[in-house]
Amino acid sequence: MKSKLAFALIAVSLAGSAAAQLKPEDAIKFRQSGYAFMAWNMGRIKASVEGQFNKDEVIKAANAIQAIANSGMGALYPAGSDHGTGWEKTRVKPEFFTNKEGVAKVAMAFNKEANEMAKVAAAGDAAAVREQFGKLGATCKACHDDFKIKH
């Protein structure tokens, strides 16, 4: 038991060190990649909800979104990554770095709905998937509205 705790503490401290050593442009690239991957998976669910329902595709997509939602992407917003270029110029609003309460609120809502999406997907009920997909999408929109610069 002690060795598991020691391993966990080492892993957490190494992860923190790795995030602290990220160059702002690398952090921007990684977070842009994560969001692009989630968008692709949201599209997979949407296609299934709006077309021929495919439980297996929905499960795969929902699990991918859940994994990213719980991956600690908050570490990809280090100081200095409020501006600059990753794959493209970052579109994060400066308020993301100053409104910690607002960010926490949208992040927790997203995590909750992403976890629920995976659970609902596993059950395979198309109507429930459609409803939960709407809730998950609303959390994405809330963050975009508050913290993403529009084109």
Secondary structure, 3 states (H helix, E strand, C coil): CHHHHHHHHHHHHHHHHHHHCCCHHHHHHHHHHHHHHHHHHHHHHHHHHHCCCCHHHHHHHHHHHHHHHCCCHHHHCCCCCCCCECCCECCECCHHHHCHHHHHHHHHHHHHHHHHHHHHHHHCCHHHHHHHHHHHHHHHHHHHHHHECCC
